[in-house]
Amino acid sequence: MLDVTSRAGIQRKKRGRQLAAIAFVGFMALLLTIGVAFRPDQAIRVATGLTSHTLCSAAFVSGLQPDEIYAETIRPTPGLRQLDWALRYTVDTVSKKVTTTWMGGFESQAIYRDGLGCLLIRGQPPATEVVSTGPGDDARTLGTRAPDIAGPEIVEPADKALREALDRAFAERSAPPYRRTKAIVVVRDGRVIGERYAAGYGVDTPLLGWSMTKSVMNALVGILVRDGRIVVNAPAPVPEWADPADPRHAITVDQLMRMTTGLALDERDTGFDPATHMLFLESDMATFAQRARLNAPPGSTWAYTSGNTLILSRIIRDAVGGGAVDVLRFARTELFEPLGMRSVVVEFDAAQTPVGSTYMFATARDWARFGMLYLQDGVIDGERILPEGWVRYSTTPTVRRGYGAGWWTNRESGGTPMNRDRLGLPGDAFWASGALGQRLIVIPSERLVIVRFGVTHEKAHVDIAGVARLVTEVVEALHG
C-alpha cells in the first residue's frame, strides 16, 4: 500500500502536469494572439514585395545590376537581414519581371511597363489601360524650355578644394555602416561646377529618390494651387471624407503635406506598420490610407508617414483627369519640360495613382534641375512655375519641427536652428530627403544646389553629418 506521503507526491505531480498543460495552452494561445495581431506572414510578404520592386526598378529603370543592388540595398536592411537566408529572387530579362519568394512561398512579383516603371503584383494582371502611356508621351521625346546646366561629359571640378571635397564624400569607411556614395552633383548659378559618379553610374543613370519624391508632389500641388484647382487650407477633396460628421472631413491639403493629419498610418519600416503594408501589400494605396482612423485631431500633432502623401497623390491624380496618363502629361507639361528634366520615371500603383511618397526616378542632374526651381523661388528662365510665395510656404517649419510642407528645413518653428550649430549647415538651407541617404540640398544664400545619392545604412540620420561636411566644404571651396 502507498503511504500518505507517496499519495501526496502523486497528487503534486498530477497537479504539476495539469499546470504545465495549462501553461502550454496559454503559451500557444499567446503565440496565436501575437501571430494574429502582428501577422508575420504579412511582414514576410512585405519583404518579398520590397525585394521584387526594388530589383525590378533597378534593373529595368536604372539599368543597374540586380545582384549588386540586392547586396547593397536589401541584404543589410534590418529585418530583411534576418530573412536573407531564405529569400530567393529571379530576374526575367525577357519579360522584364522579378519574382521573389521566401522558403519557396510568400511570392511577390514586380513587372516593368514602358514609361511607367515597375508595378508590384500578386497574381492579378495589371490594368491594360495603364500598360503604355501611348506614343509621344515619353519624356525623352519632349522638348525643353530651360537652358542646359552642363554638356554631355562628366564635369570635373576646376577648383582643387572642390575636387578634394568630392573625394572625401566618396571615400569609404573602413567598417560598416558604409556610405556607398553613388552620385554627387554641385550646381551654382545654374551650371554644374562639379560632379562625381561611382562605377556603374553616370550622367544618364535614373536614380530612385525614395522620399525625395514627396518634394515633387509639393511642386505638383503648387502648380494646381497656381491654377486655382486646389486650395491648401480647405478640407482635402477626398470623397470618403465628404461627410461633415466624419472627423477626417477637417483634414486639409496643408496638413497632408505637413504630416499633421493625425491619421493612424505609422511608418516604422518594420513590415508590420501600416505604411509598409500600404506600399507593398496594397494595389490601391490611397484608398488604404484614406480608410485610416484618427489618432489625434487634425493639425494637433506631427507624424511622418507616406500614407499622407499617397492621399495627396490621389488628389493630384483626380484633379488632372483621373488616370496615370493624365498625371504624366500634366507633370511633364507643367513641371518636367519647363525645367529640362527629360529622364523622369514616375511609378504608379494598380489604381493608377502615382506612388508620390517614394517612387520617382531621375538622373542626378535632373534632380538638381528640380532643386533649381526652388532655389529661384519657383521661376525658371523667367517663367513662373510655382505660385509666388510657394517656396517660402513650403519651407516654413511645422509644429516646432524642422519639416515644412514636403521639404526639410534648417529651422524649427520655435526659431531654434536644427543643425546649424551642430553640423555647420547654412541656416537658410532646405532639402528633400530620401531613404538610404538621398539628399537634394538647396542653399539660397550661396546660389547653390547639391545632390547626393548613395546606399547608406545608418540608423542615426543616415550620414547627415557626412552630407553636412560635404556642404560645408563645398561652400568653403567657393569662398576660398
C-alpha positions in Angstrom: 0.0 0.0 0.0 1.1 3.6 -0.7 1.6 5.7 2.4 0.2 9.2 2.7 3.5 10.7 1.7 3.5 8.8 -1.6 -0.1 9.7 -2.4 0.7 13.4 -1.8 3.6 13.1 -4.1 1.5 11.6 -6.9 -1.1 14.4 -6.4 1.6 17.0 -6.6 3.0 15.5 -9.8 -0.5 15.3 -11.3 -1.2 19.0 -10.4 2.2 19.9 -11.9 1.3 18.2 -15.1 -2.0 19.9 -15.2 -0.4 23.3 -14.5 2.2 22.6 -17.2 -0.6 21.7 -19.7 -2.5 24.9 -18.8 0.7 26.9 -19.2 1.4 25.3 -22.6 -2.1 26.0 -23.8 -1.7 29.6 -22.5 1.6 30.0 -24.2 0.2 28.7 -27.5 -2.7 31.0 -27.2 -0.4 33.9 -26.6 1.6 32.9 -29.7 -1.6 32.7 -31.7 -2.7 36.1 -30.4 0.7 37.6 -31.3 0.5 36.0 -34.7 -3.0 37.4 -35.4 -2.0 40.8 -34.1 1.4 41.1 -35.8 0.8 38.9 -38.9 4.3 37.7 -39.6 3.1 36.4 -42.9 2.3 40.0 -44.0 5.8 41.1 -42.8 7.4 38.4 -45.0 5.2 39.4 -48.0 6.4 43.0 -47.4 10.0 41.7 -47.6 9.4 39.8 -50.8 7.4 42.7 -52.3 10.2 45.2 -51.4 12.8 42.9 -52.9 10.9 42.4 -56.2 10.0 46.0 -56.6 13.5 47.3 -55.8 15.3 44.9 -58.1 12.8 45.4 -60.9 13.2 49.2 -60.9 16.9 49.0 -60.5 17.3 46.6 -63.5 14.7 48.0 -65.9 14.5 51.7 -65.0 18.0 52.5 -63.8 19.9 49.9 -65.7 21.8 48.7 -62.7 22.9 45.2 -61.7 20.2 43.4 -59.6 22.7 41.3 -57.6 24.7 44.4 -56.6 21.5 46.2 -55.6 20.4 43.2 -53.5 23.8 43.0 -51.8 23.9 46.8 -51.0 20.3 47.7 -50.6 18.2 44.7 -49.5 20.5 42.4 -47.6 21.8 44.9 -45.0 18.3 46.3 -44.2 17.2 45.5 -40.6 14.5 42.8 -40.7 15.5 41.7 -44.2 18.9 40.7 -42.9 17.2 38.1 -40.7 15.2 36.7 -43.7 18.1 36.7 -46.2 18.9 33.0 -45.8 15.6 32.0 -47.4 14.9 34.9 -49.8 15.3 33.9 -53.4 14.7 36.1 -56.4 14.8 35.6 -60.2 15.2 38.3 -62.8 13.5 37.6 -66.1 15.2 40.0 -68.6 12.9 38.9 -71.5 9.6 39.5 -69.8 11.1 42.3 -67.6 9.8 41.0 -64.3 11.3 40.0 -60.9 9.9 37.2 -58.7 10.8 36.8 -55.1 9.9 34.1 -52.6 10.8 33.2 -49.0 11.2 29.5 -48.2 9.5 28.8 -51.6 6.4 30.7 -50.7 5.1 34.3 -50.0 5.7 35.1 -53.7 5.8 38.7 -54.9 6.3 39.7 -58.5 7.1 43.1 -60.0 6.7 43.8 -63.7 8.2 46.6 -65.8 5.9 48.7 -68.0 7.4 51.0 -70.6 7.1 54.6 -69.5 5.6 53.7 -66.1 8.4 51.8 -64.3 7.7 48.8 -62.2 4.4 47.6 -60.6 4.2 45.1 -57.8 1.5 42.5 -58.4 0.3 39.4 -56.6 -1.2 37.2 -59.3 -3.6 39.8 -60.7 -2.8 41.2 -64.1 -2.2 44.9 -64.4 -4.9 47.1 -65.9 -4.4 47.1 -69.7 -5.1 50.8 -70.0 -2.1 51.5 -67.8 0.4 49.4 -69.7 1.5 52.1 -72.1 1.4 55.9 -71.9 1.0 56.0 -75.7 3.2 57.3 -78.5 4.7 60.7 -77.9 4.3 60.6 -74.1 7.9 59.5 -73.3 9.7 62.4 -71.6 12.7 61.7 -73.8 10.7 62.9 -76.8 9.7 66.2 -75.3 11.4 69.5 -76.0 12.9 71.6 -73.2 12.4 75.2 -72.5 15.2 75.5 -69.9 18.8 76.3 -70.6 21.1 73.3 -70.1 23.2 73.1 -66.9 26.1 71.0 -68.4 27.4 69.3 -71.5 27.3 65.6 -72.1 30.6 64.8 -70.3 31.1 64.5 -66.5 32.1 67.9 -65.1 35.4 67.6 -63.2 35.7 70.5 -60.7 38.3 73.1 -61.8 38.9 74.1 -58.2 41.2 71.8 -56.2 39.4 72.3 -52.9 36.1 71.3 -54.6 37.7 68.2 -56.1 39.0 67.2 -52.6 35.6 67.8 -51.1 34.1 65.3 -53.6 37.0 62.9 -53.0 36.2 62.9 -49.3 32.5 62.4 -49.9 33.2 59.3 -51.9 35.9 58.0 -49.5 34.6 54.8 -47.9 34.7 53.9 -44.2 36.8 51.0 -43.1 33.8 49.3 -41.4 30.0 49.4 -41.6 27.9 51.3 -41.9 29.4 52.1 -45.3 28.5 55.3 -47.1 28.4 53.8 -50.7 28.1 57.2 -52.3 26.9 56.8 -55.9 26.5 60.3 -57.3 27.1 63.9 -56.4 26.3 67.0 -58.5 27.1 70.6 -57.5 25.3 73.4 -59.3 26.0 77.1 -58.8 24.4 79.9 -60.7 22.6 77.5 -63.0 25.7 75.5 -64.1 27.2 72.2 -62.9 30.6 73.1 -61.4 31.5 69.6 -60.3 30.1 66.1 -60.2 31.3 62.6 -59.4 29.8 59.1 -60.0 30.5 55.6 -58.7 31.5 52.8 -61.0 28.4 51.7 -63.0 26.7 55.1 -62.6 26.8 58.1 -64.8 25.1 61.3 -66.0 22.4 59.2 -67.7 21.5 56.9 -64.8 18.0 57.4 -63.5 18.2 57.3 -59.7 15.5 56.5 -57.2 14.7 59.4 -54.9 12.7 57.4 -52.4 11.1 60.1 -50.2 12.6 62.9 -52.2 9.6 62.2 -54.4 7.4 63.9 -51.7 9.0 67.2 -52.6 8.0 66.7 -56.2 4.4 66.2 -55.1 4.7 69.5 -53.3 5.5 71.1 -56.7 2.6 69.5 -58.5 0.3 70.7 -55.7 1.8 74.2 -56.1 1.0 74.2 -59.8 -2.6 73.2 -59.1 -2.8 75.9 -56.5 -1.5 78.4 -59.0 -4.2 77.4 -61.4 -6.9 77.6 -58.7 -7.7 73.8 -58.8 -6.6 73.1 -55.2 -6.9 75.3 -52.0 -4.4 74.2 -49.4 -6.3 75.3 -46.3 -9.7 73.9 -47.4 -10.8 70.4 -46.5 -9.0 67.9 -48.7 -11.1 66.8 -51.6 -11.4 63.1 -50.5 -14.8 61.6 -51.3 -14.5 59.2 -48.4 -14.3 62.1 -46.0 -17.0 64.2 -47.6 -19.5 63.8 -44.7 -19.0 66.8 -42.3 -19.8 64.4 -39.4 -16.6 62.4 -40.3 -13.8 63.9 -38.1 -11.4 63.3 -41.1 -13.5 65.8 -43.1 -11.5 68.6 -41.4 -8.1 67.4 -42.8 -6.7 69.9 -45.2 -4.2 69.6 -48.1 -1.8 71.7 -46.0 -2.0 69.1 -43.2 -1.4 66.2 -45.7 1.8 68.0 -46.9 2.9 68.9 -43.3 2.3 65.4 -41.8 -0.2 66.8 -39.3 -3.4 64.9 -40.3 -3.5 62.8 -37.1 -4.2 59.6 -39.2 -3.2 56.3 -37.8 -0.6 55.5 -40.5 2.5 54.8 -38.5 5.7 54.5 -40.6 8.4 52.5 -38.9 9.7 50.4 -41.8 9.3 47.1 -39.8 7.0 45.2 -42.2 4.3 45.3 -39.5 3.4 49.0 -39.7 0.6 50.5 -41.9 2.9 52.4 -44.2 4.9 49.4 -45.4 1.7 47.4 -45.5 0.3 50.1 -47.8 3.4 50.3 -50.1 4.0 46.5 -50.6 0.7 44.7 -50.0 -2.0 47.1 -51.3 -2.9 47.5 -55.0 -4.9 50.7 -54.2 -2.6 52.5 -51.8 -4.5 55.8 -51.4 -7.8 54.0 -50.6 -6.0 52.0 -47.9 -4.6 55.3 -46.4 -7.9 57.1 -46.6 -9.6 54.5 -44.5 -7.2 55.0 -41.6 -8.8 56.2 -38.3 -7.6 59.3 -36.5 -5.1 59.0 -33.7 -5.3 62.8 -32.9 -7.3 65.8 -34.0 -6.1 67.1 -37.4 -3.4 69.8 -37.0 -2.5 68.9 -33.4 0.4 66.6 -33.8 3.2 65.8 -36.3 3.9 62.2 -37.5 5.8 61.5 -40.7 4.1 58.9 -42.9 4.0 58.1 -46.6 0.3 57.5 -46.3 -0.4 61.2 -46.2 1.5 61.7 -49.5 -0.4 58.8 -51.2 -3.7 60.6 -50.3 -2.2 63.7 -51.8 -1.1 61.8 -54.9 -4.7 60.6 -55.4 -5.9 64.2 -55.1 -3.4 65.3 -57.8 -4.4 62.4 -60.0 -8.1 63.2 -59.7 -7.5 66.9 -60.3 -5.8 66.4 -63.6 -8.0 63.7 -65.2 -8.1 60.6 -63.0 -5.5 58.3 -64.7 -1.8 57.6 -64.9 -1.5 59.1 -68.4 -3.2 62.3 -67.2 -0.7 62.6 -64.4 2.3 62.1 -66.6 1.1 64.6 -69.2 0.4 67.1 -66.6 3.7 66.6 -64.8 5.7 66.7 -68.0 4.0 69.7 -69.5 3.8 71.8 -66.4 6.9 70.8 -64.5 9.5 68.5 -66.1 9.6 70.0 -69.6 10.0 73.6 -68.3 12.8 72.5 -66.0 14.6 70.5 -68.7 14.0 67.2 -66.8 14.0 64.5 -69.5 14.9 61.4 -67.6 12.0 61.2 -65.2 10.1 58.0 -64.5 7.2 58.1 -62.1 5.8 54.8 -60.9 2.1 54.1 -60.2 0.1 51.6 -58.2 -2.5 49.4 -59.9 -5.2 52.0 -59.3 -3.2 54.5 -61.5 -2.2 56.7 -58.6 1.4 57.9 -58.6 3.4 56.5 -55.7 4.3 60.0 -54.8 5.7 59.2 -51.4 8.5 57.0 -52.8 8.9 56.1 -56.4 10.3 58.7 -58.8 13.5 58.2 -60.8 15.6 60.8 -62.5 19.3 61.4 -63.2 21.3 63.3 -60.6 21.4 66.3 -62.9 17.6 66.3 -63.3 17.2 66.1 -59.6 19.5 69.2 -59.4 17.3 70.9 -62.1 14.3 70.3 -59.8 16.2 71.9 -56.9 17.0 75.0 -59.0 13.2 75.7 -59.3 13.1 76.1 -55.5 16.4 78.0 -55.4 14.9 80.5 -57.8 11.7 81.0 -55.9 9.6 78.9 -58.3 10.8 80.6 -61.5 12.8 79.0 -64.3 14.3 81.1 -67.2 11.8 83.9 -66.4 8.8 81.6 -66.4 6.9 81.3 -63.1 6.1 77.7 -62.4 5.1 77.8 -58.8 2.9 80.5 -57.3 4.5 83.4 -55.7 5.4 82.7 -52.1 5.1 78.9 -52.6 8.8 78.2 -51.8 8.5 80.3 -48.6 5.4 78.5 -47.6 6.9 75.0 -48.4 10.0 75.7 -46.3 8.2 77.2 -43.3 8.6 74.7 -40.4 5.6 72.8 -38.9 4.6 72.5 -35.2 8.0 73.0 -33.8 9.5 70.6 -36.3 12.2 71.1 -39.0 9.8 69.7 -41.6 7.9 72.1 -43.8 5.3 71.2 -46.5 7.2 68.4 -48.3 10.7 69.9 -47.6 13.0 69.6 -44.6 14.4 72.9 -43.3 17.3 74.0 -41.1 14.9 75.8 -38.8 12.3 74.9 -36.2 9.1 76.9 -35.7 10.3 78.0 -32.3 13.3 79.6 -34.0 16.0 77.2 -32.8 18.4 76.1 -35.5 18.1 72.4 -36.0 21.5 71.6 -37.4 23.3 74.9 -38.0 25.5 74.9 -34.8 25.9 71.2 -34.6 26.7 70.4 -38.2 27.5 73.7 -39.9 24.7 73.7 -42.5 23.8 77.2 -43.6 20.7 78.5 -41.7 18.7 79.0 -44.9 19.4 75.6 -46.3 16.5 73.3 -47.0 16.4 69.8 -48.6 14.5 66.9 -50.0 15.4 63.7 -48.2 15.0 60.0 -49.1 15.9 56.6 -47.5 19.5 55.4 -47.5 20.9 59.0 -47.7 19.4 60.6 -50.8 19.6 64.4 -50.5 18.8 67.4 -52.6 20.0 70.4 -50.8 19.1 74.0 -51.7 21.1 76.9 -50.3 19.7 80.3 -51.5 22.4 82.4 -49.8 25.1 80.6 -51.8 23.1 80.3 -55.1 23.8 76.6 -54.7 22.2 73.2 -55.2 23.9 70.0 -54.2 22.6 66.5 -54.9 23.9 63.4 -53.2 22.8 59.8 -53.9 24.0 56.7 -52.1 23.2 53.5 -50.3 23.9 54.3 -46.7 22.6 52.0 -43.9 22.9 54.2 -40.9 20.3 54.4 -38.1 21.0 57.9 -37.0 20.0 60.4 -39.6 21.6 58.4 -42.5 25.0 60.1 -42.6 23.6 63.7 -42.3 27.0 64.5 -40.7 28.8 63.4 -43.9 26.4 65.4 -46.1 26.8 68.4 -43.9 30.6 68.1 -44.2 30.2 68.0 -48.0 28.1 71.1 -48.0 30.4 73.0 -45.6 33.5 72.0 -47.7 31.8 73.0 -51.0 30.8 76.4 -49.6 34.4 76.9 -48.2 35.9 76.0 -51.6 33.6 78.5 -53.3 34.7 81.2 -50.9 38.3 80.2 -50.9 
